[in-house]
Amino acid sequence: MSSVVDVCPKRMVYGPCQGVHQDGACELGDRRCVFLDLGVPAFSGPPPAEAPASVAAEQLLAVAERRPIVIAELVARADVAGQQEAAARLAGAVDAALLGDAPWERVQLPPVLRATLLLQEGVRPIVGLACRDRNRVALEGELQGLAAVGVPMVLCLTGDHPSLGDRADAAAVFDLDSTRLAALAAGRGMIVAVAESASVPPVATRPARVASKAAAGATVCFVNHGSADEVERFVDAARVLTPSLRFVVSVPVAVSEAARGRLAAFLPGSGGDPLPADGVAAAVATAERLLRIDGVIGVDLSAAAGEGEEALVADRVAEVATALGGGS
């Protein structure tokens, strides 16, 4: 495995990541993805640790038993007041909000603080935790803090290489990858989630990769943007390998030209092509189609905001969520 770590710029053991270009190039564009020639490594660590689900995790799972869950991505800003306002606009409309980062906004408030701000506004936080900026000791501390404040689910991510975002001056860490982070997160009472793409090369082996993540302790997979047919093929194949895995599918909500451009530039497999003008009605229709796929338990409404559009985006996302029955 060490030879793979030495070659992969993100030091991954369990690749490939979701940044592979359609021609097979690494997300940095300067080499071929090493995992395309090596295949998908099966998880070889110890069995995942087990622990009873926390109260917060049980509550979210109970919602998923009744109906599809509706998650909204909170627009990434290193701004306490902005995070509070966006959360307040989503409260009562969504079942949870996903806290991640974005290539155009790498500097973020600490995950535990962001989660606490959401909890104070009555919104369940799902925290995206990336390996890009933290070593395994820092990641372990973050997981302990998230569990302590009552986060129901953690989304374990390898993360984009820093050279692709607005802080290319930052050193890449990548002490772990998403699969090994999932193993570290298991047994803390939180639902362990991972992400995978249905449309990024190597498409045929993506189901095997998410099965490897499930072996490490993941029980939920967030499926990145793709056509409904691509998503359905991926979910069907992944369920054959891991029948107990459940899926949350991303739905883009683009409400302005600036937001649409930001989303299109970084969607896996989009090649930077313009997104359709997905307004509220279009996003609802897309979500309803994806929710009919067996194994899909919810949707993740993903949106970007141009400068000064954060409130507009939160309001439009809340409209989509309400139409889908979120928060009820």
N, C-alpha and C positions, 0 to 999 in steps of 0.2 A: 504493500500500500504506500510506502514512503516515496516510491518513485512517482506515483500519481500526485501526491502532495507537492513534490518538488516541481512538477510540470504545470499543474493547474495554478493560475494566478490567484485563485481564491482558496488554495490549499485544501481543496475538498477531497474527502475520502469517498463519500457516497454521492457521486455526481450522476448525470450532469445537472448543472443549474438550469434555470429557465431563461437564461440570457443567450442561449445558442441561436445564432443567426440561421436563416432559412438555407443558406449554403453550407452550414456545418461549422462556420467559424465561431470561435470563442466570442463572448460578448465584448471583449476588448478589440476584436477585429484584426488581431495581429497574428493569429495562429488557428489551427484547427482544434476544435474541442477534443481533448484527449480521451474523453469517455465514449466518443462515438466509435472508437476502434477497440475499446476495452470491454464494452458492455456495461450493464448495470450491476454494481457490486451488491450482493445480498448482505443484509445487516449481520454482523458477526459478533456484536457485543453481547453482554449478559442479558437474560430476560428482563423486560422493563419492571421497575419497582411498582408495587401496588399499594394503594391506600384508599380508604373510603372517600367518595366524592365530597367536597365541601358543600355547605348549605347553598352557597351561591351557584355552584356548578349544578347541584340537584335542581334548583329552581329553573335554570335555563334549560336543562334537559326535560323538565316537566312541560315547559312551553312547547318544545319540539315534539313531545308525545301527543299534544293536542292539535297542533297545526304547524305549518311551515314557519320557521323563525325568520325574522326580517332584521338584517344587520345593515348598518350604514357606516361607511368610512368617514371619520371625522377629518375635515380638512386640516392638513398638517401646518401648524404654526407654533413657533416658540414664543407664545404669548398667552399668559394666564387669562386675561380678560377675554381674549378671542376664543380660547378653548371653552370657557364657561358659557359665553353667549351661544356658540354653536351647539353645545350640549343642551342648553336650555331650549333651543329651537327644535331639537330632536326628541326631547323628553316626551313620553306618552305616545309617540308615533312609532318608535322602533323598539325592538326587544334587546338590542345591544348596539354599541358603537365600536367599530374597529379602529384602534389607534396604531397607525403606522407612520412611516415617513414618506417622503417623495423626493425624486431627484432634484427638484427645484427648491427644496426646503429641508436640507439634511440636518441642520441644527434643531434639536427638539428639546422640550422639557423632559426631565427624567421620567421614565415610564411609571414609576410609583406615584409621582406627583400628578401626571396626566390622569391616571386611573382614579386617584382620589378626587380630583376636580369633577370627573364625570359622576362618581358616586354621590357627591354632594348635590349634583343637579338631578339625581334620580335616574341616571342612565347606567346600565350595566356596561363595564368596559371589557372589551376583548383586546388584549395587548399584543401587538406584533413586536417580537423581540428578534433583532437581527444580529448576526455574528460579525458583521463588518467592522464594528467600532469597539468591540469588547472582547477580552479574553475569557477563558472559561471560568476564572474566579469571579470576574465582574458579572458574568451571566448568571452564575449560581446565586450571587447576592441579589440580583434583580428578581430571580424566581422566588427567593425567600420573601422578599418584600411584597411582590404581587400577591402571593398566597396569603400573606398576613393581612393585607387590607381588604381581601374579599373579592379578588378578580376571579371570575368563573372559568375563563378560558384564556390560554396563551397560544399565540400563533408563532411557531418556531420557523425562522427564516434564515437562510444563509445571508441574503442581502446582496444588493448590487455592488459592484466594485466602485470605490469612491471616485475613481477617475471619470465615471459617467454622470456624476451629479454636480451640484454647484459648489462642492468643497473638495475639489481635486487636490488641494494642498494637504489633505488629511492622509495619514498613513493607514493602509489596509491592515486589519488584524487577522480575521478569519482563523482564530485558534480552533474553532469547531465549525461544522456545517450544520444544516437544518436537521439532518437525521440524528447526529450525535447530540444536538441540543434537545431534540425530542426525548432522547433517552435520559438526558439530565433533568428534564422537566417532569418526567413520569414519577408518580408516587407522591405528589405534593398536594393532591386533592383537586387540582384544576384539570379541566378538560384540555388535553394536548392536541393541538391542531397543527397541520402543516399545509403547504401549498404545492400545487402542481399545475402544469399547463396541458391542455388537450391539443394544442396546435403548434407547439414548438418542437423542433427536431431534438432527439429522435422520437417521433410520435409513437411508433410501434412499441417502444420499451418504456414509455412514461407510466403505464399501469404497473409494471414491475418495480419501478422506482418508488411509487407511492406505497406498494406492498412492503418494500424494505423499510420505509418510514413507519408503517403500521407495526412492523415487527419490533421497532425501537420503542413503541409506546403511543404512537398517534392513534386517535380514534375518529378524528374528523379531518377531512381534506377540503381546503378552499381551492376551487378550480378557477384558474385565471380565465380572462376573456377568450372566447372562441365562439364559433357558430354553434347553434343548438345541436346540429348533427355531430359536430366534432366532440362536443361535450358528452352527448349521449353515448357515442362509441367508446370514449375514454372511461366513463363511469361504468358502463356494462362490462368492459374488460377488466377494470380494477376490482369490481365486485366478485368476479369469478375467482380472482386470486385472494381477495380479502373480503369475504361476505359481510363481516361485521362493520366495515368502515362506512361512515356516512359522509355526505358531500354537501357543501355550501358553494353555490355557483355565483361568480361575479357578474353583475349587470351594470354596464356603464350608464351613467346619467350625465349627459352633457347639456348644459343649459345656456351656454354662451360660446361664441367663437373662440375666445381665449381659452376657456376650459376644454373645449373640444380639441384644440391644437395640442394642449399639454397632455391630454389623455392619449391621443393618437401617437404622439412621439415616443411614448414609453410602453405601450401595450405590447406584450409578448406576441410575436408573429404578425403584428400589424404592418411592419415595414414603414411606419410613419404615414400610412395612407389616412386621409381624412375620415373621421367617423361620420356615420349618418347623423342627422340632426335629431338625436334622441331627446325628445321632450318628455314630459311626465307620462303622457299616454303611451308613447312608444316604449318607455322603460317598463311600464306596468305590463304591457303585452309580452315583452321579451321575458320578464320574470315569470309570468304565468306559464309560458311555454316550457321554460327550463324546470319549473316545479313539477311538471308532469313526468319527469324522468324518474324511474325507479331508483331509490337510493339517495335522491336529493332531498335534504331536510330543510333547506333554507336558501336564501339569496343574500348576497353581499352587495349593497348598492354603492358603487365606487364612483366618485366624482372628483373633479379638480375645480379650482376656482382661479380666475384671473385676479389681478390686483383689486382689492376692495369688493370682491364678489362673494366673500365668505358667507355673509348672512343670506344672500340670494340663493346660493347653492344649498345651504342647510334647509331653507324653507322648501325648495323644490324637492329635495330628497325626502323631507318629511311628508310631502304630498304623495310621493310614490309609495312610501312605507305605509301610510294610512290606507291607501287604496288596496294594498296587499294584506291588510289586517294586522299589521305590526302594532305592538303595544297593547293589544286587546287582551 
